Structure formats: C-alpha cells, structure tokens
Amino acid sequence: MNILQKEAERADRAREREKRRKEQEEEERKQAVLRKERMKVREKEREREKETERNRETERKRDHSRERDRERRDTKRRSRSTSTRERSRR
C-alpha cells in the first residue's frame, strides 16, 4: 500500500506540474498577444505623427508659395502704378 500511495502522490505531482505548465504557457500567450497589440498601437501612432508632419510640411510650402505670389503681385502692382504715374506726368 505504501508503494501505491507513493505512486499516486507522484502522479498527483506530475498532474500539478502539467497544470502549472499549461497555465504558464497560456499566460505567456496572452502576454504575447498584448505585446503585439501594443506594437500595433505604437506603429499607428508613429504613422499618424508622420502624416501630421507631412501635412505641416505641405502647409509650410503652400504658405511660402502664397507669400512669394503675394510679393510678386505687390511688386507688379507697384511697378504698374509707378509706370502710370510717370505716364501721367508726361
């Protein structure tokens, strides 16, 4: 009977080890899923930041272009008005 009890205890310990191993594997799998999800979120945030920066750069270029156009028009206007004044003097 003593041998049977020892065998039963060994089997119980083996079942417990197997149960803990499976629980640990499941926990590791859950952690891996969470890590993967966090990586996806970070990647999306980086993409949004890149897009925002591209938009800012585009807007800066657009503003610069508008400013140059405005200066060009103002210069032409001044030039025309000067020419008109000179003609009216004559």
N, CA, C and O atoms as a GROMACS GRO file, in nm:
protein
  360
    1MET      N    1   0.084  -0.120   0.000
    1MET     CA    2   0.000   0.000   0.000
    1MET      C    3   0.087   0.125   0.000
    1MET      O    4   0.054   0.223  -0.066
    2ASN      N    5   0.195   0.123   0.071
    2ASN     CA    6   0.286   0.235   0.075
    2ASN      C    7   0.335   0.270  -0.065
    2ASN      O    8   0.345   0.388  -0.100
    3ILE      N    9   0.365   0.170  -0.145
    3ILE     CA   10   0.412   0.191  -0.282
    3ILE      C   11   0.301   0.254  -0.365
    3ILE      O   12   0.327   0.344  -0.445
    4LEU      N   13   0.179   0.208  -0.347
    4LEU     CA   14   0.066   0.263  -0.422
    4LEU      C   15   0.044   0.410  -0.387
    4LEU      O   16   0.014   0.491  -0.474
    5GLN      N   17   0.057   0.443  -0.259
    5GLN     CA   18   0.041   0.583  -0.217
    5GLN      C   19   0.149   0.671  -0.280
    5GLN      O   20   0.121   0.781  -0.328
    6LYS      N   21   0.273   0.621  -0.279
    6LYS     CA   22   0.382   0.698  -0.339
    6LYS      C   23   0.357   0.718  -0.488
    6LYS      O   24   0.380   0.827  -0.540
    7GLU      N   25   0.311   0.616  -0.556
    7GLU     CA   26   0.280   0.627  -0.699
    7GLU      C   27   0.169   0.729  -0.722
    7GLU      O   28   0.176   0.809  -0.815
    8ALA      N   29   0.067   0.725  -0.638
    8ALA     CA   30  -0.045   0.817  -0.651
    8ALA      C   31   0.003   0.960  -0.628
    8ALA      O   32  -0.036   1.052  -0.700
    9GLU      N   33   0.088   0.978  -0.526
    9GLU     CA   34   0.141   1.112  -0.498
    9GLU      C   35   0.226   1.162  -0.614
    9GLU      O   36   0.217   1.279  -0.652
   10ARG      N   37   0.310   1.073  -0.672
   10ARG     CA   38   0.391   1.112  -0.787
   10ARG      C   39   0.303   1.154  -0.904
   10ARG      O   40   0.329   1.254  -0.972
   11ALA      N   41   0.199   1.076  -0.926
   11ALA     CA   42   0.106   1.107  -1.036
   11ALA      C   43   0.038   1.242  -1.011
   11ALA      O   44   0.021   1.322  -1.103
   12ASP      N   45  -0.002   1.266  -0.885
   12ASP     CA   46  -0.065   1.394  -0.849
   12ASP      C   47   0.031   1.510  -0.876
   12ASP      O   48  -0.008   1.611  -0.934
   13ARG      N   49   0.158   1.493  -0.833
   13ARG     CA   50   0.256   1.599  -0.855
   13ARG      C   51   0.279   1.621  -1.004
   13ARG      O   52   0.295   1.735  -1.049
   14ALA      N   53   0.281   1.514  -1.080
   14ALA     CA   54   0.300   1.526  -1.226
   14ALA      C   55   0.183   1.602  -1.288
   14ALA      O   56   0.202   1.687  -1.374
   15ARG      N   57   0.061   1.570  -1.244
   15ARG     CA   58  -0.058   1.641  -1.295
   15ARG      C   59  -0.052   1.789  -1.259
   15ARG      O   60  -0.084   1.876  -1.340
   16GLU      N   61  -0.011   1.818  -1.134
   16GLU     CA   62   0.001   1.957  -1.091
   16GLU      C   63   0.107   2.032  -1.173
   16GLU      O   64   0.085   2.146  -1.214
   17ARG      N   65   0.222   1.966  -1.197
   17ARG     CA   66   0.326   2.029  -1.280
   17ARG      C   67   0.273   2.058  -1.420
   17ARG      O   68   0.294   2.167  -1.475
   18GLU      N   69   0.204   1.961  -1.476
   18GLU     CA   70   0.149   1.978  -1.611
   18GLU      C   71   0.045   2.092  -1.612
   18GLU      O   72   0.040   2.172  -1.705
   19LYS      N   73  -0.037   2.097  -1.509
   19LYS     CA   74  -0.138   2.203  -1.498
   19LYS      C   75  -0.070   2.340  -1.491
   19LYS      O   76  -0.111   2.433  -1.561
   20ARG      N   77   0.035   2.354  -1.405
   20ARG     CA   78   0.108   2.480  -1.393
   20ARG      C   79   0.176   2.518  -1.524
   20ARG      O   80   0.178   2.635  -1.564
   21ARG      N   81   0.233   2.417  -1.592
   21ARG     CA   82   0.300   2.442  -1.720
   21ARG      C   83   0.200   2.498  -1.822
   21ARG      O   84   0.229   2.595  -1.892
   22LYS      N   85   0.083   2.435  -1.830
   22LYS     CA   86  -0.020   2.482  -1.923
   22LYS      C   87  -0.067   2.623  -1.888
   22LYS      O   88  -0.086   2.706  -1.977
   23GLU      N   89  -0.085   2.649  -1.758
   23GLU     CA   90  -0.126   2.783  -1.715
   23GLU      C   91  -0.020   2.886  -1.753
   23GLU      O   92  -0.052   2.996  -1.800
   24GLN      N   93   0.106   2.849  -1.732
   24GLN     CA   94   0.215   2.941  -1.766
   24GLN      C   95   0.219   2.967  -1.917
   24GLN      O   96   0.237   3.081  -1.960
   25GLU      N   97   0.202   2.862  -1.998
   25GLU     CA   98   0.200   2.878  -2.143
   25GLU      C   99   0.086   2.970  -2.185
   25GLU      O  100   0.102   3.056  -2.272
   26GLU      N  101  -0.029   2.950  -2.124
   26GLU     CA  102  -0.146   3.034  -2.157
   26GLU      C  103  -0.118   3.180  -2.120
   26GLU      O  104  -0.151   3.271  -2.196
   27GLU      N  105  -0.058   3.202  -2.003
   27GLU     CA  106  -0.025   3.338  -1.961
   27GLU      C  107   0.076   3.401  -2.057
   27GLU      O  108   0.062   3.518  -2.094
   28GLU      N  109   0.176   3.324  -2.098
   28GLU     CA  110   0.275   3.376  -2.193
   28GLU      C  111   0.210   3.409  -2.327
   28GLU      O  112   0.244   3.510  -2.390
   29ARG      N  113   0.117   3.326  -2.370
   29ARG     CA  114   0.046   3.352  -2.496
   29ARG      C  115  -0.034   3.483  -2.485
   29ARG      O  116  -0.032   3.565  -2.577
   30LYS      N  117  -0.103   3.501  -2.373
   30LYS     CA  118  -0.180   3.625  -2.352
   30LYS      C  119  -0.087   3.746  -2.354
   30LYS      O  120  -0.118   3.849  -2.414
   31GLN      N  121   0.028   3.734  -2.286
   31GLN     CA  122   0.124   3.845  -2.283
   31GLN      C  123   0.175   3.876  -2.424
   31GLN      O  124   0.192   3.992  -2.460
   32ALA      N  125   0.200   3.772  -2.503
   32ALA     CA  126   0.247   3.792  -2.641
   32ALA      C  127   0.142   3.866  -2.723
   32ALA      O  128   0.175   3.954  -2.802
   33VAL      N  129   0.017   3.829  -2.704
   33VAL     CA  130  -0.092   3.896  -2.776
   33VAL      C  131  -0.098   4.044  -2.735
   33VAL      O  132  -0.112   4.131  -2.820
   34LEU      N  133  -0.086   4.070  -2.606
   34LEU     CA  134  -0.088   4.208  -2.558
   34LEU      C  135   0.029   4.288  -2.614
   34LEU      O  136   0.012   4.403  -2.657
   35ARG      N  137   0.148   4.228  -2.614
   35ARG     CA  138   0.266   4.296  -2.671
   35ARG      C  139   0.244   4.330  -2.817
   35ARG      O  140   0.275   4.440  -2.862
   36LYS      N  141   0.189   4.235  -2.890
   36LYS     CA  142   0.164   4.256  -3.034
   36LYS      C  143   0.064   4.370  -3.054
   36LYS      O  144   0.083   4.454  -3.142
   37GLU      N  145  -0.041   4.372  -2.973
   37GLU     CA  146  -0.140   4.479  -2.984
   37GLU      C  147  -0.077   4.615  -2.952
   37GLU      O  148  -0.104   4.713  -3.021
   38ARG      N  149   0.006   4.620  -2.848
   38ARG     CA  150   0.073   4.747  -2.813
   38ARG      C  151   0.164   4.792  -2.925
   38ARG      O  152   0.172   4.911  -2.955
   39MET      N  153   0.234   4.697  -2.988
   39MET     CA  154   0.320   4.733  -3.100
   39MET      C  155   0.238   4.792  -3.215
   39MET      O  156   0.279   4.890  -3.278
   40LYS      N  157   0.123   4.733  -3.241
   40LYS     CA  158   0.037   4.784  -3.348
   40LYS      C  159  -0.008   4.926  -3.316
   40LYS      O  160  -0.009   5.013  -3.403
   41VAL      N  161  -0.046   4.949  -3.191
   41VAL     CA  162  -0.091   5.083  -3.150
   41VAL      C  163   0.023   5.184  -3.166
   41VAL      O  164   0.002   5.294  -3.218
   42ARG      N  165   0.143   5.146  -3.122
   42ARG     CA  166   0.258   5.236  -3.137
   42ARG      C  167   0.287   5.265  -3.283
   42ARG      O  168   0.318   5.378  -3.320
   43GLU      N  169   0.277   5.164  -3.367
   43GLU     CA  170   0.302   5.182  -3.510
   43GLU      C  171   0.199   5.278  -3.570
   43GLU      O  172   0.233   5.365  -3.650
   44LYS      N  173   0.073   5.263  -3.531
   44LYS     CA  174  -0.031   5.354  -3.580
   44LYS      C  175  -0.004   5.497  -3.534
   44LYS      O  176  -0.022   5.591  -3.610
   45GLU      N  177   0.041   5.512  -3.408
   45GLU     CA  178   0.074   5.646  -3.358
   45GLU      C  179   0.188   5.706  -3.437
   45GLU      O  180   0.185   5.824  -3.472
   46ARG      N  181   0.291   5.625  -3.466
   46ARG     CA  182   0.404   5.676  -3.546
   46ARG      C  183   0.356   5.718  -3.684
   46ARG      O  184   0.398   5.822  -3.735
   47GLU      N  185   0.269   5.638  -3.745
   47GLU     CA  186   0.216   5.673  -3.877
   47GLU      C  187   0.138   5.804  -3.872
   47GLU      O  188   0.149   5.888  -3.961
   48ARG      N  189   0.058   5.821  -3.767
   48ARG     CA  190  -0.019   5.946  -3.752
   48ARG      C  191   0.076   6.064  -3.737
   48ARG      O  192   0.054   6.170  -3.797
   49GLU      N  193   0.181   6.048  -3.658
   49GLU     CA  194   0.278   6.156  -3.640
   49GLU      C  195   0.346   6.190  -3.772
   49GLU      O  196   0.365   6.307  -3.804
   50LYS      N  197   0.384   6.087  -3.847
   50LYS     CA  198   0.447   6.111  -3.978
   50LYS      C  199   0.351   6.186  -4.071
   50LYS      O  200   0.391   6.280  -4.139
   51GLU      N  201   0.226   6.143  -4.072
   51GLU     CA  202   0.126   6.207  -4.158
   51GLU      C  203   0.107   6.353  -4.116
   51GLU      O  204   0.099   6.442  -4.200
   52THR      N  205   0.100   6.377  -3.985
   52THR     CA  206   0.086   6.513  -3.934
   52THR      C  207   0.204   6.598  -3.978
   52THR      O  208   0.187   6.712  -4.021
   53GLU      N  209   0.324   6.543  -3.966
   53GLU     CA  210   0.444   6.618  -4.006
   53GLU      C  211   0.442   6.645  -4.157
   53GLU      O  212   0.478   6.754  -4.201
   54ARG      N  213   0.401   6.546  -4.235
   54ARG     CA  214   0.391   6.568  -4.381
   54ARG      C  215   0.290   6.680  -4.411
   54ARG      O  216   0.314   6.765  -4.497
   55ASN      N  217   0.179   6.678  -4.340
   55ASN     CA  218   0.078   6.782  -4.360
   55ASN      C  219   0.133   6.920  -4.324
   55ASN      O  220   0.110   7.018  -4.394
   56ARG      N  221   0.206   6.926  -4.212
   56ARG     CA  222   0.266   7.054  -4.171
   56ARG      C  223   0.364   7.103  -4.277
   56ARG      O  224   0.364   7.221  -4.313
   57GLU      N  225   0.446   7.012  -4.327
   57GLU     CA  226   0.545   7.050  -4.428
   57GLU      C  227   0.476   7.100  -4.555
   57GLU      O  228   0.516   7.200  -4.613
   58THR      N  229   0.373   7.030  -4.595
   58THR     CA  230   0.296   7.072  -4.714
   58THR      C  231   0.238   7.211  -4.690
   58THR      O  232   0.242   7.296  -4.779
   59GLU      N  233   0.183   7.233  -4.571
   59GLU     CA  234   0.124   7.363  -4.540
   59GLU      C  235   0.231   7.472  -4.539
   59GLU      O  236   0.206   7.583  -4.587
   60ARG      N  237   0.348   7.443  -4.484
   60ARG     CA  238   0.458   7.541  -4.485
   60ARG      C  239   0.495   7.578  -4.629
   60ARG      O  240   0.513   7.696  -4.661
   61LYS      N  241   0.507   7.477  -4.713
   61LYS     CA  242   0.541   7.503  -4.853
   61LYS      C  243   0.433   7.587  -4.919
   61LYS      O  244   0.462   7.680  -4.994
   62ARG      N  245   0.308   7.553  -4.892
   62ARG     CA  246   0.196   7.627  -4.950
   62ARG      C  247   0.198   7.773  -4.904
   62ARG      O  248   0.180   7.865  -4.984
   63ASP      N  249   0.220   7.793  -4.774
   63ASP     CA  250   0.227   7.929  -4.720
   63ASP      C  251   0.341   8.006  -4.784
   63ASP      O  252   0.326   8.123  -4.820
   64HIS      N  253   0.454   7.940  -4.797
   64HIS     CA  254   0.571   8.005  -4.858
   64HIS      C  255   0.539   8.046  -5.003
   64HIS      O  256   0.570   8.157  -5.046
   65SER      N  257   0.476   7.955  -5.074
   65SER     CA  258   0.440   7.982  -5.213
   65SER      C  259   0.341   8.098  -5.221
   65SER      O  260   0.354   8.186  -5.306
   66ARG      N  261   0.242   8.099  -5.132
   66ARG     CA  262   0.144   8.209  -5.130
   66ARG      C  263   0.215   8.342  -5.104
   66ARG      O  264   0.186   8.443  -5.168
   67GLU      N  265   0.307   8.340  -5.008
   67GLU     CA  266   0.380   8.462  -4.974
   67GLU      C  267   0.460   8.512  -5.094
   67GLU      O  268   0.459   8.631  -5.124
   68ARG      N  269   0.528   8.421  -5.163
   68ARG     CA  270   0.604   8.461  -5.283
   68ARG      C  271   0.512   8.519  -5.389
   68ARG      O  272   0.544   8.620  -5.452
   69ASP      N  273   0.396   8.454  -5.409
   69ASP     CA  274   0.300   8.504  -5.508
   69ASP      C  275   0.250   8.643  -5.469
   69ASP      O  276   0.239   8.731  -5.554
   70ARG      N  277   0.221   8.661  -5.341
   70ARG     CA  278   0.173   8.790  -5.292
   70ARG      C  279   0.280   8.898  -5.318
   70ARG      O  280   0.250   9.007  -5.366
   71GLU      N  281   0.405   8.865  -5.284
   71GLU     CA  282   0.513   8.962  -5.307
   71GLU      C  283   0.526   8.994  -5.455
   71GLU      O  284   0.547   9.110  -5.492
   72ARG      N  285   0.515   8.894  -5.539
   72ARG     CA  286   0.525   8.915  -5.683
   72ARG      C  287   0.412   9.008  -5.731
   72ARG      O  288   0.436   9.101  -5.809
   73ARG      N  289   0.291   8.982  -5.684
   73ARG     CA  290   0.178   9.067  -5.725
   73ARG      C  291   0.197   9.211  -5.676
   73ARG      O  292   0.174   9.306  -5.749
   74ASP      N  293   0.241   9.223  -5.550
   74ASP     CA  294   0.263   9.357  -5.496
   74ASP      C  295   0.370   9.431  -5.575
   74ASP      O  296   0.357   9.550  -5.603
   75THR      N  297   0.475   9.359  -5.610
   75THR     CA  298   0.582   9.421  -5.688
   75THR      C  299   0.529   9.466  -5.824
   75THR      O  300   0.558   9.577  -5.868
   76LYS      N  301   0.452   9.381  -5.889
   76LYS     CA  302   0.394   9.417  -6.019
   76LYS      C  303   0.302   9.537  -6.004
   76LYS      O  304   0.306   9.629  -6.086
   77ARG      N  305   0.221   9.536  -5.900
   77ARG     CA  306   0.127   9.646  -5.877
   77ARG      C  307   0.203   9.778  -5.859
   77ARG      O  308   0.169   9.880  -5.919
   78ARG      N  309   0.307   9.772  -5.775
   78ARG     CA  310   0.386   9.893  -5.753
   78ARG      C  311   0.451   9.938  -5.884
   78ARG      O  312   0.453  10.058  -5.914
   79SER      N  313   0.501   9.844  -5.957
   79SER     CA  314   0.565   9.877  -6.084
   79SER      C  315   0.464   9.941  -6.179
   79SER      O  316   0.495  10.041  -6.244
   80ARG      N  317   0.345   9.885  -6.187
   80ARG     CA  318   0.242   9.940  -6.275
   80ARG      C  319   0.201  10.080  -6.230
   80ARG      O  320   0.187  10.172  -6.311
   81SER      N  321   0.182  10.095  -6.100
   81SER     CA  322   0.138  10.226  -6.052
   81SER      C  323   0.248  10.330  -6.076
   81SER      O  324   0.219  10.446  -6.105
   82THR      N  325   0.372  10.290  -6.065
   82THR     CA  326   0.482  10.381  -6.092
   82THR      C  327   0.480  10.420  -6.239
   82THR      O  328   0.495  10.537  -6.274
   83SER      N  329   0.462  10.322  -6.324
   83SER     CA  330   0.456  10.350  -6.468
   83SER      C  331   0.340  10.442  -6.499
   83SER      O  332   0.354  10.534  -6.580
   84THR      N  333   0.228  10.420  -6.437
   84THR     CA  334   0.111  10.503  -6.461
   84THR      C  335   0.138  10.646  -6.416
   84THR      O  336   0.103  10.740  -6.486
   85ARG      N  337   0.201  10.663  -6.300
   85ARG     CA  338   0.234  10.797  -6.252
   85ARG      C  339   0.329  10.866  -6.349
   85ARG      O  340   0.311  10.984  -6.383
   86GLU      N  341   0.428  10.792  -6.393
   86GLU     CA  342   0.524  10.853  -6.487
   86GLU      C  343   0.453  10.895  -6.615
   86GLU      O  344   0.482  11.002  -6.669
   87ARG      N  345   0.362  10.814  -6.665
   87ARG     CA  346   0.291  10.849  -6.787
   87ARG      C  347   0.202  10.971  -6.765
   87ARG      O  348   0.191  11.058  -6.852
   88SER      N  349   0.140  10.976  -6.650
   88SER     CA  350   0.052  11.089  -6.625
   88SER      C  351   0.131  11.219  -6.611
   88SER      O  352   0.078  11.326  -6.640
   89ARG      N  353   0.254  11.212  -6.569
   89ARG     CA  354   0.338  11.331  -6.559
   89ARG      C  355   0.368  11.387  -6.698
   89ARG      O  356   0.373  11.508  -6.719
   90ARG      N  357   0.387  11.296  -6.790
   90ARG     CA  358   0.426  11.339  -6.926
   90ARG      C  359   0.314  11.402  -6.994
   90ARG      O  360   0.327  11.444  -7.109
   0.00000   0.00000   0.00000
